[in-house]
Amino acid sequence: MTMLHLQNLFSFNTRVPINKLFFENNTHFSSNFSYKIRSNNISHLTLGIDHGIDSSSSNFIKALSDHQGDVLAKNEIGIIDFFEAKNLLVTGATGFLAKVLIEKILRTTPKINKIYLLIRAKDKEAAFDRLTSEIIESKLFKCLKEIHGESYESFIRSKLIPVVGNIDEPNLGMDSIISQQIAQEIDLIIDSAANTTFDLRYDLALDAHVNGAYQLMMFAKKCINLKLLIHYSTAYANGEREGLQYEKPFIMGESITKEKLTSHSPSAKFPLLNAANELDFVSKLKNSIKNNDEFNKIIKELGDERAKLYGWHDTYSFTKAMGEMVIDSMRENIPIVIIRPSIITSSYEQPFPGWIQGLRIIDPAIVFYGKGEFPGVYTNPYCLIDMVPVDMVVNATMAAIAKHGNLQSPELNVYHVASSYVNPLLSSQISNYCYEFFSSFPFVNSKGDQVKVQKMKYFDNMLDYSNYISKELLNRHHEVEDSKMQKLFKRKVEFLKNCSKVYEPYTFYKGWFHNGNMQKLMEDMSEEERKSFDIDLSKINWRDYIIGIHIPGVKENVLKGRM
C-alpha cells in the first residue's frame, strides 16, 4: 500500500514551523519501522527566496502590521448579541456534539429565548425523561449548575423544550400542531442528527442521512422567520480524494469517481450520482427480496459497493455526501452553513477539559491497547489522523451562525473544522503518546495486576496483521483450557480484525483538509470572542492533549474507573 511520505507534508504547509509539525519528539519507533525526522535546528521553513528587506521597507511593514492589528482588534462578529431572543430547533439533541453545543449556548448566551430539542421517544413523557436524565442531570452541565445555583433547573427548563420527533419522517416526525408552532417561531435550525456507524446497513444510512436531509429541507421551507440552517456533515465526505481538500460544496450528480475519470479523460462518461435514484433503487430491492435474512446480508454489503463505485470509502461518508447534495439542490433562498468536522474528540477547555460521551472513533483502539489486547495496529504510521476537540467544533459553529445569520445571504458555505492543515498529527505519534500514558498510568486487571503495554507494531498488510494478532492474543491465553473462554478470545480476534477493516480508510487516508474559512472566521472575531469562542487549532500541543486531557477524560467519563 502506498505510503504518504513525510516530505509531502512540508511542501503543502510552509507557514508552519517544522517543530510544530512533529513537536518535541523527533524519533518514532516500532518493531517494523524505524525512522528519524532530520532536524538542522531550523526554526521555520523557507521558500528559498531572498527578499532583501532594507530598513525603510522594514519600517513600512511594521506600520502596515500595526494597522492590521488595529483593524483586527476592532473586528467583531457579535456572537453573543446575535443569539439574544432567538428561537432554535436542534435535531439529534441528545448526541455528543449537540449536547456540548446546547451547554455552550445556554452558558454564554443566556438571553436566548427557546431551544426546541428534537428527541426520539415514544411520547412526550418519555421525551421529558430523556431531557432530564441525558441533559439536565448530565455532568456536562455542572458549570451551568454552579452559575445558576438553586434556579438551575427552572432556568434550563424555561429554555429547553423537548419535542418528540424523527428526522427521517415528514414534518420531522412532529405532531402537526407542534410543527406549525415551531415553523412560525424558529430563527435557526441546527441539524446534528446522524448515525455514525461506518458500516451501517445501506437502507438505514440512506434514511438517516439522505431522506433525513430531504425531510429537513421540506420542513425548513415552512419556517417563515428562518435566518439560517446549519448542517453537520464530516470532513471525510471528501471520500477517496487525495492531497489537500478545499471547502467545496457537493453538487447533485457529481461523484469522486467521475472527477478522477474526467481529470484524465474529459470526454469520459460515468453515471451521474442521484440521491433519489439510490433511495428508489433500495426501495425496489427491498420489495423484490422477501427473505429478511437474505435482504439484510445483501443490503449490508451494498452500501460499501455503491460507495466504492462512486469514489467514497464507506456507507457513512457516502450517504453524508449525498445528504449535502440534497440540501444544496433544495435550498433555494435559504442560507446554509455546512460544518464538516473531522474526528471529534473530548473537550479541550470548555466547559471543562476531557468531557466525552461514549467511546468515539479512536477510543476503542486506545482502550484495547491500554488493556494489553491491541499489540499491533493496521495503519500507515505516516498517515495523518485528523482530530478536533468537541468544544472547538461548537465554538466554530456558534461563530459561523452569528456571521452568516447576520448576513442572511442565500448562499451555501462550507467549513472544514479540522486540524491536519494547521497542526498535523501522525498515527505513530498517537501510538507513542498512548504508550507513554499507559506506561505511567497502567490499567489494573481483575487480579489486581498492572497491565504492561508494549510499543505498537505497525502493519500495512491485512493478512500479516490478522496472523499477528491471532498468534499474539491466542498465545497469551494458551493456558486457558475452558472452551468457552477460548471461543471468547477467538471472537475478540475477529472483532479486532473487523474493526481494523472498517477503519482502514481512515488509518490509510491520503488527504488533509484546508480550513481557510475557519481562518477567516477567526480573523473576523474580536479579541474577546477569540478567547471565549476559541477555534485556533494550531495552538494545540497534541502530546499534552492526548496524555493530559483526552485519555484521562475517556477513563473518567466513559469507563468511569472500570477497566
C-alpha positions as CSV (number, residue, x, y, z in Angstrom):
1,M,0.0,0.0,0.0
2,T,1.4,3.4,-1.0
3,M,2.6,5.5,2.0
4,L,2.2,9.2,2.5
5,H,5.8,10.3,2.7
6,L,6.9,13.0,5.2
7,Q,8.3,15.3,2.6
8,N,4.8,15.7,1.1
9,L,3.7,17.3,4.3
10,F,6.3,20.0,4.1
11,S,5.5,21.2,0.6
12,F,1.9,22.0,1.5
13,N,2.4,23.7,4.8
14,T,5.2,26.2,4.5
15,R,3.6,28.5,7.0
16,V,4.1,26.1,9.9
17,P,7.4,25.6,11.7
18,I,9.0,22.2,11.5
19,N,8.9,21.9,15.3
20,K,5.1,22.4,15.1
21,L,4.8,19.6,12.5
22,F,6.5,17.0,14.6
23,F,6.7,18.5,18.1
24,E,9.4,17.7,20.6
25,N,10.0,14.1,19.8
26,N,11.8,13.7,16.5
27,T,12.1,9.9,16.6
28,H,9.3,7.3,16.3
29,F,9.8,3.6,17.0
30,S,8.2,0.3,16.2
31,S,9.4,-3.2,15.5
32,N,8.6,-2.9,11.8
33,F,9.5,0.7,11.2
34,S,12.4,2.9,12.5
35,Y,12.5,6.3,11.1
36,K,14.0,9.6,12.1
37,I,13.0,13.1,11.2
38,R,16.1,15.0,10.5
39,S,16.4,18.4,12.2
40,N,19.1,21.0,11.4
41,N,17.8,23.4,14.1
42,I,15.8,25.2,11.5
43,S,13.2,27.3,13.3
44,H,11.0,27.7,10.2
45,L,10.6,26.5,6.7
46,T,11.6,28.9,3.9
47,L,10.9,29.0,0.2
48,G,14.5,29.8,-0.7
49,I,13.7,33.4,-1.6
50,D,16.0,36.4,-0.6
51,H,13.5,39.2,0.0
52,G,16.3,41.8,0.6
53,I,14.3,43.9,3.0
54,D,16.0,47.1,3.9
55,S,15.4,49.3,7.0
56,S,12.8,51.6,5.2
57,S,10.9,48.6,4.0
58,S,11.0,47.1,7.4
59,N,9.5,50.2,8.9
60,F,6.8,50.2,6.3
61,I,6.0,46.6,7.0
62,K,5.9,47.3,10.8
63,A,3.5,50.2,10.2
64,L,1.3,48.0,8.0
65,S,1.3,45.2,10.6
66,D,0.4,47.7,13.3
67,H,-2.5,48.9,11.2
68,Q,-3.7,45.4,10.5
69,G,-3.5,44.6,14.2
70,D,-5.7,47.7,15.0
71,V,-8.3,46.6,12.4
72,L,-8.3,43.0,13.8
73,A,-8.7,44.3,17.3
74,K,-11.8,46.3,16.2
75,N,-13.4,43.3,14.4
76,E,-16.3,41.6,15.9
77,I,-18.8,39.1,14.7
78,G,-21.3,39.8,17.5
79,I,-21.8,36.2,18.6
80,I,-23.4,36.8,22.0
81,D,-25.7,39.6,20.7
82,F,-26.8,37.5,17.7
83,F,-28.3,34.7,19.9
84,E,-30.3,37.1,22.1
85,A,-34.1,36.4,21.9
86,K,-33.6,33.8,19.2
87,N,-35.5,30.5,18.9
88,L,-33.7,27.4,17.7
89,L,-34.5,23.9,16.6
90,V,-31.8,21.3,17.3
91,T,-32.0,17.8,15.8
92,G,-30.0,14.9,17.3
93,A,-30.3,16.8,20.5
94,T,-29.1,14.1,22.9
95,G,-26.0,13.3,20.9
96,F,-22.4,14.1,22.0
97,L,-21.9,17.2,19.8
98,A,-25.4,18.7,20.2
99,K,-25.2,18.5,24.0
100,V,-21.9,20.4,24.1
101,L,-23.4,23.0,21.8
102,I,-26.6,23.4,23.9
103,E,-24.5,23.8,27.1
104,K,-22.3,26.4,25.5
105,I,-25.3,28.4,24.1
106,L,-27.0,28.4,27.5
107,R,-23.8,29.3,29.4
108,T,-22.6,32.1,27.1
109,T,-25.8,33.5,25.6
110,P,-28.4,33.1,28.5
111,K,-30.7,35.6,26.8
112,I,-31.6,33.1,24.1
113,N,-35.3,32.6,24.0
114,K,-36.1,28.9,23.4
115,I,-34.2,25.8,22.1
116,Y,-36.6,23.1,20.7
117,L,-34.9,19.7,21.0
118,L,-36.0,17.0,18.6
119,I,-35.8,13.8,20.6
120,R,-36.6,10.3,19.5
121,A,-39.1,9.0,22.1
122,K,-42.4,7.1,22.2
123,D,-44.3,10.0,23.7
124,K,-44.0,13.4,25.3
125,E,-43.4,12.0,28.8
126,A,-40.5,9.8,27.5
127,A,-39.0,12.9,25.8
128,F,-39.1,14.8,29.1
129,D,-37.5,11.9,30.8
130,R,-34.6,11.9,28.3
131,L,-34.2,15.7,28.7
132,T,-33.9,15.2,32.5
133,S,-31.6,12.2,32.5
134,E,-29.4,12.9,29.5
135,I,-29.1,16.7,29.7
136,I,-30.3,18.4,32.9
137,E,-28.6,15.8,35.1
138,S,-25.5,15.3,32.9
139,K,-22.1,16.1,34.4
140,L,-21.5,18.2,31.3
141,F,-23.8,20.9,32.7
142,K,-22.1,21.3,36.0
143,C,-20.8,24.8,35.2
144,L,-24.3,25.9,34.5
145,K,-25.4,24.5,37.8
146,E,-22.7,26.4,39.6
147,I,-23.7,29.6,37.8
148,H,-27.4,29.4,38.5
149,G,-27.4,27.5,41.8
150,E,-30.9,26.7,43.1
151,S,-32.5,28.2,40.0
152,Y,-30.6,26.0,37.6
153,E,-33.4,23.6,36.8
154,S,-36.1,26.3,36.4
155,F,-33.7,28.2,34.1
156,I,-32.9,25.2,31.9
157,R,-36.5,24.0,31.7
158,S,-37.5,27.5,30.6
159,K,-35.1,27.4,27.7
160,L,-35.1,23.8,26.6
161,I,-38.3,22.4,25.0
162,P,-38.3,18.6,24.2
163,V,-40.2,17.6,21.1
164,V,-41.0,14.1,20.1
165,G,-39.8,13.6,16.5
166,N,-37.7,11.7,14.0
167,I,-35.5,13.3,11.3
168,D,-36.5,10.9,8.5
169,E,-40.2,11.4,8.7
170,P,-42.5,14.2,7.3
171,N,-42.5,17.3,9.5
172,L,-39.6,15.6,11.2
173,G,-42.0,13.2,12.9
174,M,-43.5,16.0,15.0
175,D,-47.1,16.4,15.9
176,S,-48.8,18.7,13.3
177,I,-49.8,21.4,15.8
178,I,-46.3,21.5,17.4
179,S,-44.6,21.5,14.0
180,Q,-46.8,24.5,12.9
181,Q,-45.9,26.4,16.1
182,I,-42.2,25.7,15.7
183,A,-42.3,26.7,12.0
184,Q,-43.8,30.1,13.0
185,E,-41.2,30.7,15.8
186,I,-37.8,29.5,15.0
187,D,-34.9,31.6,13.6
188,L,-32.3,28.8,13.3
189,I,-32.2,25.1,12.6
190,I,-29.1,23.2,13.7
191,D,-29.1,19.7,12.2
192,S,-27.0,17.4,14.3
193,A,-28.9,14.1,13.7
194,A,-26.7,11.3,12.2
195,N,-25.8,7.7,12.6
196,T,-22.1,7.4,12.8
197,T,-21.8,3.7,12.3
198,F,-19.4,3.4,9.4
199,D,-20.7,0.0,8.2
200,L,-24.4,0.7,8.8
201,R,-26.9,-1.1,6.5
202,Y,-27.3,0.9,3.4
203,D,-31.1,1.4,3.7
204,L,-30.7,2.7,7.3
205,A,-27.9,5.1,6.3
206,L,-29.9,6.4,3.4
207,D,-32.9,7.0,5.7
208,A,-30.8,8.9,8.3
209,H,-28.6,11.0,6.0
210,V,-30.4,11.3,2.7
211,N,-34.1,11.1,3.4
212,G,-33.3,12.9,6.7
213,A,-31.8,15.8,4.7
214,Y,-34.8,15.8,2.4
215,Q,-37.3,15.9,5.2
216,L,-35.3,18.6,7.0
217,M,-35.3,20.9,3.9
218,M,-39.1,20.3,3.4
219,F,-39.7,21.5,6.9
220,A,-37.2,24.4,6.6
221,K,-39.2,25.8,3.7
222,K,-42.2,26.1,6.1
223,C,-40.2,28.2,8.6
224,I,-41.2,31.8,7.8
225,N,-38.5,33.5,10.0
226,L,-35.7,31.1,9.3
227,K,-32.4,33.1,9.1
228,L,-30.0,30.2,8.7
229,L,-29.8,26.4,8.6
230,I,-26.7,24.6,10.0
231,H,-26.0,21.1,8.9
232,Y,-23.2,18.9,10.4
233,S,-21.5,16.7,7.9
234,T,-18.0,15.2,8.0
235,A,-14.6,16.2,6.6
236,Y,-14.4,12.6,5.4
237,A,-17.3,13.2,3.0
238,N,-14.4,14.1,0.7
239,G,-14.1,10.4,0.2
240,E,-11.2,9.0,-1.9
241,R,-9.9,12.4,-3.0
242,E,-6.2,12.7,-2.2
243,G,-4.0,15.6,-1.2
244,L,-5.3,19.0,0.1
245,Q,-9.1,19.2,0.2
246,Y,-10.7,22.5,-0.1
247,E,-14.1,23.6,1.4
248,K,-16.2,23.0,-1.7
249,P,-19.9,22.1,-1.7
250,F,-21.1,18.9,-3.3
251,I,-23.4,19.2,-6.3
252,M,-26.1,16.6,-7.2
253,G,-24.8,14.4,-10.0
254,E,-21.2,14.8,-9.1
255,S,-19.1,11.9,-7.8
256,I,-15.4,11.4,-6.9
257,T,-15.0,8.6,-9.5
258,K,-16.4,11.0,-12.2
259,E,-13.9,13.7,-11.1
260,K,-11.0,11.3,-11.4
261,L,-12.1,10.0,-14.8
262,T,-12.8,13.4,-16.3
263,S,-9.5,14.8,-15.0
264,H,-7.6,12.1,-17.1
265,S,-10.1,12.0,-19.9
266,P,-12.5,14.9,-20.2
267,S,-14.8,13.1,-22.6
268,A,-15.1,10.0,-20.4
269,K,-18.7,9.1,-19.4
270,F,-19.8,7.9,-16.0
271,P,-23.3,7.6,-14.5
272,L,-24.5,10.6,-12.5
273,L,-24.9,10.1,-8.8
274,N,-28.5,10.9,-7.9
275,A,-29.7,10.6,-4.3
276,A,-33.3,10.0,-5.3
277,N,-32.3,7.1,-7.5
278,E,-30.3,5.5,-4.7
279,L,-33.4,5.7,-2.4
280,D,-35.6,4.3,-5.2
281,F,-33.1,1.5,-6.0
282,V,-33.0,0.3,-2.4
283,S,-36.8,0.5,-2.1
284,K,-37.3,-1.7,-5.1
285,L,-34.7,-4.1,-3.9
286,K,-36.4,-4.4,-0.6
287,N,-39.8,-5.2,-2.3
288,S,-38.2,-7.8,-4.5
289,I,-36.5,-9.8,-1.7
290,K,-39.0,-11.4,0.7
291,N,-36.5,-13.2,2.8
292,N,-35.3,-10.9,5.6
293,D,-32.0,-12.7,6.3
294,E,-31.1,-12.6,2.6
295,F,-32.1,-8.9,2.3
296,N,-30.0,-8.0,5.5
297,K,-26.9,-9.7,4.0
298,I,-27.3,-8.0,0.6
299,I,-28.1,-4.5,1.9
300,K,-25.2,-4.5,4.4
301,E,-22.7,-5.2,1.5
302,L,-24.5,-3.0,-1.0
303,G,-23.7,0.3,0.8
304,D,-19.9,-0.3,0.6
305,E,-20.2,-1.4,-3.0
306,R,-22.1,1.7,-4.1
307,A,-19.8,3.9,-2.1
308,K,-16.7,2.5,-3.7
309,L,-18.3,2.6,-7.2
310,Y,-18.8,6.4,-6.9
311,G,-15.5,7.1,-5.1
312,W,-16.2,7.0,-1.3
313,H,-14.7,4.8,1.4
314,D,-17.8,3.6,3.1
315,T,-21.5,3.8,3.6
316,Y,-21.2,6.6,6.2
317,S,-19.1,9.1,4.2
318,F,-21.0,8.3,1.0
319,T,-24.5,9.0,2.4
320,K,-23.3,12.1,4.3
321,A,-22.0,13.5,1.0
322,M,-25.4,12.7,-0.7
323,G,-27.1,14.4,2.2
324,E,-25.1,17.6,1.4
325,M,-26.1,17.2,-2.2
326,V,-29.8,17.1,-1.2
327,I,-29.5,20.2,0.9
328,D,-27.8,22.1,-1.8
329,S,-30.3,21.1,-4.5
330,M,-33.3,22.1,-2.4
331,R,-32.1,25.2,-0.6
332,E,-33.4,27.9,-3.0
333,N,-33.0,31.1,-0.9
334,I,-32.3,29.5,2.5
335,P,-28.9,30.5,3.8
336,I,-27.0,27.3,4.6
337,V,-23.8,26.6,6.5
338,I,-22.3,23.0,6.3
339,I,-19.9,22.2,9.1
340,R,-17.5,19.3,8.3
341,P,-15.7,18.3,11.4
342,S,-13.0,15.6,11.3
343,I,-12.7,13.1,14.1
344,I,-14.4,14.8,17.1
345,T,-12.7,14.1,20.4
346,S,-13.0,15.2,24.1
347,S,-13.3,18.8,25.1
348,Y,-10.1,20.8,25.1
349,E,-11.1,23.6,27.6
350,Q,-14.8,24.1,27.9
351,P,-16.9,23.6,29.8
352,F,-14.0,21.7,31.4
353,P,-11.2,19.6,29.8
354,G,-11.7,16.0,28.9
355,W,-15.5,15.6,28.7
356,I,-16.7,13.0,26.3
357,Q,-19.8,10.9,25.8
358,G,-19.2,7.2,24.8
359,L,-16.2,5.7,23.0
360,R,-15.6,7.8,19.9
361,I,-13.7,6.7,16.8
362,I,-10.1,6.4,18.1
363,D,-11.1,5.5,21.7
364,P,-11.8,1.7,21.3
365,A,-8.3,1.3,20.0
366,I,-6.8,3.3,22.9
367,V,-8.8,1.3,25.5
368,F,-7.9,-2.1,23.9
369,Y,-4.2,-1.0,23.7
370,G,-4.2,0.0,27.4
371,K,-5.8,-3.4,28.4
372,G,-2.9,-5.1,26.6
373,E,-5.1,-6.6,23.9
374,F,-4.1,-4.4,20.9
375,P,-0.4,-5.3,20.3
376,G,-0.4,-4.2,16.7
377,V,-2.3,-1.7,14.5
378,Y,-3.3,-1.9,10.9
379,T,-2.2,1.6,9.7
380,N,0.4,3.6,7.9
381,P,2.4,5.3,10.7
382,Y,2.9,8.3,8.5
383,C,-0.9,8.7,8.0
384,L,-2.4,12.0,9.2
385,I,-5.1,11.4,11.9
386,D,-7.2,14.5,11.8
387,M,-8.8,15.2,15.3
388,V,-10.6,18.2,16.6
389,P,-11.8,18.7,20.2
390,V,-15.6,19.0,20.5
391,D,-15.6,22.4,22.1
392,M,-13.7,23.9,19.2
393,V,-16.3,22.4,16.8
394,V,-19.0,24.1,18.9
395,N,-17.2,27.4,19.0
396,A,-16.8,27.4,15.2
397,T,-20.5,26.6,14.9
398,M,-21.6,29.5,17.0
399,A,-19.2,31.9,15.3
400,A,-20.4,30.8,11.8
401,I,-24.1,31.0,12.9
402,A,-23.6,34.6,14.0
403,K,-21.6,35.6,11.0
404,H,-23.9,34.1,8.4
405,G,-27.1,34.7,10.4
406,N,-26.3,38.4,10.4
407,L,-25.5,38.4,6.6
408,Q,-28.6,36.3,5.7
409,S,-27.2,35.8,2.2
410,P,-28.8,33.0,0.3
411,E,-25.6,31.1,-0.1
412,L,-24.2,27.7,0.9
413,N,-20.9,28.0,2.9
414,V,-18.7,25.0,3.9
415,Y,-16.4,24.9,6.9
416,H,-13.8,22.2,7.5
417,V,-13.3,22.1,11.2
418,A,-10.2,20.1,11.0
419,S,-6.6,20.2,12.2
420,S,-4.5,18.4,9.6
421,Y,-3.6,21.5,7.6
422,V,-2.6,23.8,10.5
423,N,-1.5,21.2,13.1
424,P,-0.8,17.8,11.6
425,L,-0.7,14.7,13.8
426,L,0.6,11.3,12.7
427,S,-0.8,7.9,13.5
428,S,2.5,6.9,15.0
429,Q,2.5,9.9,17.3
430,I,-0.8,8.9,18.8
431,S,0.6,5.4,19.4
432,N,3.7,6.8,21.1
433,Y,1.6,9.0,23.3
434,C,-0.6,6.1,24.3
435,Y,2.5,4.1,25.2
436,E,3.8,6.9,27.3
437,F,0.4,7.3,29.1
438,F,-0.2,3.6,29.9
439,S,3.4,3.1,30.9
440,S,3.0,5.7,33.6
441,F,-0.7,5.1,34.4
442,P,-1.4,1.4,33.7
443,F,-4.8,-0.3,33.9
444,V,-5.2,-2.7,36.7
445,N,-6.7,-6.1,35.8
446,S,-9.2,-8.1,37.7
447,K,-6.4,-9.9,39.6
448,G,-5.0,-6.6,40.8
449,D,-2.0,-6.7,38.5
450,Q,-0.8,-3.7,36.4
451,V,-1.2,-4.2,32.7
452,K,2.1,-3.7,30.9
453,V,1.9,-2.4,27.3
454,Q,4.4,-2.8,24.6
455,K,5.3,-0.3,21.9
456,M,2.9,-0.6,19.0
457,K,3.8,-2.6,15.9
458,Y,2.5,-1.3,12.5
459,F,1.2,-3.3,9.6
460,D,0.2,-2.3,6.1
461,N,-1.0,-5.7,5.0
462,M,-4.2,-7.1,6.4
463,L,-3.2,-10.8,6.1
464,D,0.1,-10.1,8.1
465,Y,-1.9,-8.2,10.7
466,S,-4.5,-10.9,11.1
467,N,-1.9,-13.6,11.5
468,Y,0.0,-11.5,14.0
469,I,-2.9,-10.6,16.4
470,S,-4.3,-14.2,16.2
471,K,-0.9,-15.6,17.2
472,E,-0.3,-12.9,19.9
473,L,-3.6,-13.0,21.6
474,L,-4.1,-16.7,21.5
475,N,-0.6,-17.3,22.7
476,R,-1.3,-15.0,25.7
477,H,-4.3,-17.1,26.7
478,H,-3.0,-20.6,25.7
479,E,-3.1,-21.7,29.4
480,V,-6.9,-21.2,29.4
481,E,-8.4,-24.6,28.8
482,D,-12.1,-23.6,29.1
483,S,-13.6,-23.9,25.7
484,K,-16.0,-21.0,26.3
485,M,-13.1,-18.7,27.1
486,Q,-11.2,-19.9,24.1
487,K,-14.2,-19.0,21.9
488,L,-14.3,-15.6,23.6
489,F,-10.7,-15.0,22.7
490,K,-11.3,-16.0,19.1
491,R,-14.3,-13.7,18.9
492,K,-12.0,-10.9,20.3
493,V,-9.5,-11.6,17.5
494,E,-12.3,-11.4,14.9
495,F,-13.6,-8.2,16.5
496,L,-10.2,-6.6,16.2
497,K,-9.8,-7.7,12.6
498,N,-13.3,-6.4,11.6
499,C,-12.7,-3.1,13.4
500,S,-9.4,-2.6,11.6
501,K,-11.1,-3.3,8.3
502,V,-13.9,-0.8,9.0
503,Y,-11.3,1.9,10.0
504,E,-8.9,1.1,7.1
505,P,-10.0,4.1,5.0
506,Y,-9.1,6.4,7.9
507,T,-5.9,4.8,9.0
508,F,-4.5,4.9,5.5
509,Y,-6.2,8.2,4.5
510,K,-4.2,10.2,1.8
511,G,-5.8,13.6,2.2
512,W,-5.9,16.5,4.6
513,F,-8.3,19.4,4.9
514,H,-7.9,23.0,4.1
515,N,-9.7,25.3,6.6
516,G,-9.4,28.7,5.0
517,N,-13.0,29.6,6.0
518,M,-12.2,28.8,9.6
519,Q,-9.1,31.1,9.4
520,K,-11.3,33.9,8.0
521,L,-13.8,33.3,10.8
522,M,-11.1,33.7,13.4
523,E,-9.9,36.9,11.7
524,D,-13.5,38.3,11.9
525,M,-13.7,37.7,15.6
526,S,-12.8,40.3,18.3
527,E,-10.0,39.5,20.8
528,E,-12.7,38.8,23.4
529,E,-14.6,36.5,21.0
530,R,-11.4,34.6,20.2
531,K,-10.9,33.9,23.9
532,S,-14.5,32.9,24.6
533,F,-15.0,31.0,21.4
534,D,-11.6,29.6,20.7
535,I,-11.1,28.0,17.3
536,D,-7.3,28.1,17.0
537,L,-6.4,24.5,16.3
538,S,-2.8,25.4,15.6
539,K,-2.0,26.0,19.2
540,I,-2.9,22.5,20.5
541,N,0.1,20.5,21.7
542,W,-1.1,17.0,20.8
543,R,1.1,15.2,23.3
544,D,-0.2,17.3,26.2
545,Y,-3.8,17.0,25.0
546,I,-3.8,13.2,24.4
547,I,-1.8,12.3,27.6
548,G,-3.1,15.0,29.9
549,I,-6.7,15.5,28.7
550,H,-8.1,13.0,26.3
551,I,-7.2,9.6,27.7
552,P,-7.9,10.7,31.3
553,G,-11.2,12.0,30.1
554,V,-12.1,8.7,28.5
555,K,-11.2,6.9,31.7
556,E,-13.2,9.2,33.9
557,N,-16.3,9.9,31.7
558,V,-16.7,6.7,29.7
559,L,-15.0,3.9,31.6
560,K,-15.9,5.6,35.0
561,G,-13.0,3.9,36.7
562,R,-13.7,0.5,35.3
563,M,-11.2,-1.4,33.1
